[in-house]
Amino acid sequence: MRGEARDGDGGASGGSHLLVPGQIDVSHKVILYLEGVTVSFDGFKALNELSLSIDNGEMRAIIGPNGAGKTTMMDVITGKTRPDAGRVFLGQTMDLTRMSEAAIARAGIGRKFQKPSVFEQATVLENLWLACEGAKGWLRSLRERIAPGQRERIDEVIETVGLADARDRLAGSLSHGQKQWLEIGMLLIQGPKLLLLDEPVAGLSDEETERTAVLLRQLAGRHSVVVVEHDMHFVERLGCPVTVLHQGRVLAEGDLATVQADARVIEVYLGR
């Protein structure tokens, strides 16, 4: 299989396997891998034979300049965009390029966009209830009694995302940061294998940013987490391996200090 050269010393935290030319690690530890993925829009290659892998339980930060292919990569993983070439696997056998968006979500991939999307006229508890697997719309869900197992799971998620004191508040009354945590909770309630988070701290206060970093560090290990982010201070707080994309390909990979010292990354993204 084809793969891209990876930078870094291979000793990044989080169990990341940094690849050598011509290899994609498809061991049992890899939860997601992209192999030679190419996507073109009107002749522009948003992704150019992109290859990378994410370990089971790993957290990975994806950084890079605007137009590097970060959003397109997530669109391909979730089935929103079909690649012109290449493959995307969840585990060793599930080819996501052959599946619908709904089937990919059911397979265990949850995506959070930059702007939080919650039911503002429902409470925190009701939002999580509606997100439970099997909840099919407002009227049906709100007429049903919450099953004991659901209640237990909802309580667990509310505690995990730090919204225990706000469980009965309307989502529309929450702060921006609280809405972000609620939406992460709405993904967690569905038991995802892989979480894709797009700039989860955009617009957050310093305190909310720190709390979000703590939350994501807690989730890593129980879930695989991919965070697309521009805030280098937040990436530093995550303490995870970093992949730098440029022109639709991997430019560098390693811990944050390694990629920040890379002359090519400085040139195209971080600035001199």
N, C-alpha and C positions, 0 to 999 in steps of 0.2 A: 504494500500500500504506500501511497504517497504521503509525505509529511513535510513540514517546514522545519528548518533549523531553528533551534531555540537557544536563547541567550540566558545566562545565569549559571550558577554553579551546581544546580540540581539539588541544593540543600534547603530550598524554601520551606517554610513551615506549612502545615495543613495537609501533608501527605501528597503534595503535588508531584506528578511525574513529569519532568521537563524532558522533551523528546529530542532525539538526535535525527539528522537528516534521514529520510526514507522510512521512518518508523512511526506508527501509531500504537500506543499501548492499549490492547484490548483485553487486558487481564480482568479478573473478577472485580478489581477495585475501581474500574472506570465506570461511572454512571452515564456519562455523556461524551460522545466524540463526534467531531466533524472532520470529514475527510475530503479534501480537494473541492470545497464548496465554492461555486462561482455563481454570482447573480449580476446580471446586466440590466441597466435601464437606459434605453435609447443609446446604446453603445458605450455607456459609462459602466465600468465594473465596480459595483458597490462592494462586492466580495470577489476576491481574485485567488482562487484555489486555496481558500482558507482551511487550515487543519489545526485543530486543538482538541485537548481532552480535559475532562473534569473528573476528579476522583469521587467516589462515593463518600459523602459526609464532608467534602471539602468546601471551603469558601474561597472564591476567586474574585478579585476585582479586575474589571475590564476598563481600561482607560485609553485615551487617544483623542486626537483633534476631531473637530466636527467634520463629518464626511468620511471618517475612517472605516465605517461599516458596522458600528456597534449596534445600532437599532436594526439594521438589516439582518445581522446575525441572529438577534432575538426573534425577529419576524420569521426567519427560516426555521428556527428551533420549534416555534409554536405553530407552524403550519400556515401562517398568514401569507408568507411569500414562498413560492416554490423555486428551488434553485435550478439554474440552467444545467449545472453539472455538480457531481459530488453526492455524498451521502451523509446523513445525520442519524446516529444511533443512540437510543436510550438503553443502557445496558449493552449486552452483546448481540441481541437478536432483533430488537424492535426498531425498524427503519422508519423514522419519523417522516421522511419525505414521501412515504406512501400512505400517510394517514391524514384524516381531516383534522381541523383545529379542535373540534369537540372531542375526537378520539384521543388526541394528544393530551388534552386537559385531563381526560378520564384516566389516562395512563400514568399520571402523576407529575405533570409539569404545571406549575402555577406562575403566572406572570403579573407583576405589578408595574403599572405605568407611572410616570413621574407625578401626574396629578391624581390625588386620591379619588376613588370612585366608591362612595358608600351611599346607603339609603338614608338621606338626611332626616326624613320624617319618622324614622324608626329608631329605637333605642340601640345602644351598643349590644345588649343581649339579643335583641330581635335581629340585628344585622348578622350576628354570628349564627343565629338559628336559620335565617334565610340562606346562609352560605353552606349549611350542612348538606352533605350528600343526600339526595332524595327530596329536598325541599323544592317544590315546583311552583313557585310564584306566590304572590302576596296573599291572595284570598285563601287558597288551600292551606298554606303554611300557618297563617295566623288563626285559622279555625282549629288546627290540630293541637293537641297537647304535646308539650315537649317530652319526649321519652326520657326515662331515667338515664340511659346511656348518653343521650345527647346533652342533657343537663350537666352531667359530670364532665363531658368533653368541653362544653362551652365554658364552664367554670375554670377548667384547666387552662384554656387558651386565654381567657380574660386575665388570669394571673400572669401568664407568660408575657403578654404584651403590655402589662402594667396599667390596665384599665379597670381594676377591681372597684375603685372609688367612683367610676363613671358608668357602671354597668347599666343603670336605669336612666341615664341621660340620653336625650336625642342626639343622634350623630351630628346633626347640623349645628349643635351648640358647642362641639368640641373644638379645640385648637387645631391648627394645621398639623402639628406633630401628632396629636392624638388620633386624627383621622388617618394619618399614615400608618400608625400602629394598628388601628382597627382594621384597615384593609389588609395588612400583613396577617392579622388574626383570621380574617375571612379566607385567606389562602390556607393558613395552617389547619383550619377546621376540617379541610378536605384531605388532610394527610398526604401532602405532596412529597414526592421523592426529590424534586428539584425546584427551587425557587429562583425566578429571574426578576431582579429588582432594578428598575431604571431610575437612577438619581433619587434614592429614597430620602435624602436629607435636603433637597432643594427647598429653600424658603424656611428652613427650620432655625430656631434659635440655637445658640451654642449648647445650652443645657439639653435641648431636645436631640441635637446631633449626637451628643455623648451618650444619651440614653438609647438612641437607635443603634449606635455601635455596640453597646453592651448587649442589646437584644439580639443582634445578628451573630455576635460571637457565641451566645448561648444556643442559637439555633443550629450553628455549624456542628457537624457530628451527627445530629439527629436528622438533618436534611443536608442536601448539597445546595449551596447558595452561590449564585452568580450576581455580582453587583456591578452595574455600569455606573461610573461616577466620574465627576470632574474635580471634586473637592479633595485635594491631596492630603489635607489634614485629617479628613474623615477616613480616607484610605489607610493612612498611617495608623489610625485608631483600630482599624479592623485587624491589622497584623497578619494579613494573609498573602499568599502569592498573587502577583500582579501580571496581567498580560496586556501588552501595549499593541493596539491595532493601528495600522497606517495603510491607507490605500487598499483596504480590503484584505490585508494579510497581517500575520503576526510579525511585528517589528522587533520586539524584545519580550522576554519573560523571566521572572525571578522574583526575589523579594523587592520591596519598594526601594530600598537603598541601591540595589543593583540596577534597576531600570532608571532611577533618577540620575545615576552616574553615567549612563550610556550616552555617548556623544550623539548618536542618531536620534534618540528620544529627546534630548535637549534641543536639537536642531528643529525637529518637526512639531514638537508639542510643548515642552516645558519652557523653552526660551532660554536665551543666554543671560 
